[in-house]
């Protein structure tokens, strides 16, 4: 259980880094942003898979962390605008 928590926190940091880099490259084309998303997704997935050693659990945890981060990100965007 503690491993899952640590992985979630690290993945939330990865998604935060993705958002920062996306913000810094706001003039890039959409294709480059999509490629960058898949690079960060692979990084989060590979890190989690190395710790959990289970592809199904890795996919669940990575998807969950992405959903949590996205919901927090868009909620804060709605509040601040």
N, C-alpha and C positions, 0 to 999 in steps of 0.2 A: 504494500500500500504506500509506503514511504517513497519507493522508487517512482511510482506513478505520479505522486505529488511533485517530486523533484523534476521529472521529465516535463510535466505540465508547465512548471515555472520556467524551465529553460526554453521550452517551445514558445511560451509567451514572449520571452526575450527575443527569440528569433523572429517572431512576427512583428515585434516592435522595431527591430532592425530593418526588416523589409519595408515597413511603413516609412521610416526615416529615409531610407535610400530612394524609395519611390517619390517622396516629397522633394528630395534633392534633384531628382531627374524628372521633374514635372514637364519638361519640354520634349521628352523622348516619345517615340512612336509607341502605339499600343502594343505592337508585336514584341518590342523589347521589354516592356513591362510584364507581359505574359510569360516570356522566357525567364525573366528574373523571378517571377512568382514560382515557376516550376523548379528553379534552382533552390530557392529557399524551402519549398515544400520537400524536395529531395533531401536537403540538409536536415530538416526536422525529422523526416521519416527515417533516414539512416541512423541518426543519433538515437532515436527511440528504439529502433529495431536492434541496435547493438546492445542496449540495456535490457530490453524485455525478451529478446530471442523468440518472439512470436509475431508473425506477420499480421494475424488478425487483430491482436491486441494493439500492435503498433498503428495499424490503420485506424482503429477506433480512437486511440488516444490522440493521434495527430489531427484527425477530423474534429474531435471534440475541442481541442485547444484552438483550432482555427475558427470554429463556430463561436467559442467564448470570446476570443479576441475580436472577431468581426462584430459581434453584438455590442461589445464595450466600445469599440472604435466608432461605430455608426451612432450609438446612443450619445456619446460625447460630442460627435459632430453635429447632431441635431440640437443639443443643448447650447453649444457655443455659437451657433449661427442663428 
